[in-house]
């Protein structure tokens, strides 16, 4: 993966809210420690739920350098092309990924027959954040809140993804964001609401179908990522994406399959508790989205072959 240092990053698509920031509030997100997601599909959708008990830690990614994590210098200044080191900043790279994902959906979403794409914002936070779905901490992993139509991520999650789950490749990061924006697409289409009325755990549950579809949507973006332009419409955001990058995304999908997470937590694999799909399923649906390059082929709700 090679990013274009000349691309103008649109930092208005992200908020660097820092520790405990954000808006919304009220009731906490009902994700029980050590348990599944229960009936919260349609309220909040997370890449990783509290199957592990205790959630994720807040390991520093940049040895204390504030420019590498939420809460540092103003993003517009840090991410400007006039800063020769801007692509070394974790927040700027992730803002670029968000730009690319949303540029893709601006073009692809209307083809799904539901009008124009409605952009949304990603909030970078530390430790905890208040959202339209309630208060969340880093233990839930990255998530999308349908109530306020935002994506939320503590960027230290990537360190956890690499060190604890073995998904060390750089392209795992845009895969995670593209998956969450897949949930935004589902929200706009009404798929989240529909899925919330079905079973929320089990190998063929509505929850699993929702997550696999988001993986497929992420793959469709990856297929076209090099076509996305910056906010000027002139410069590509990615110079190149290689087969190795796609392998890194597939590896990340494998690492966060329900069966892999259950095995890593020291328990037995229990399909009745699946909420996201197996490693093999997550890999396959991401790969299908990438191979086909068309989100219309991501209908996990209309097939028996998950």
Secondary structure, DSSP 8 states (H G I E B T S, - for coil): -EE-TTS---GGGEEEEEET-BS--SS-----TTS--TT-TTTEEESS-TTSSS------SSTT-GGGSTTSS-HHHHTSTTSTTGGGSHHHHHHHHHHHHHHHHHHHGGGGTS-S----EEEEEESEEEETTEEEEGGG-SEEETTTTEEEE-TTHHHHHHHTT----THHHHHHHHHHHHHHHHHHHTHHHHHTTS-SSSTT-HHHHHHHHHHHHHHHHHHHGGG-B-TTSSSBSEEE--HHHHHHHHHHHHHTSHHHHHHHTTS---GGG-SS--HHHHHHHHHHHHHH--GGG--GGG-S--
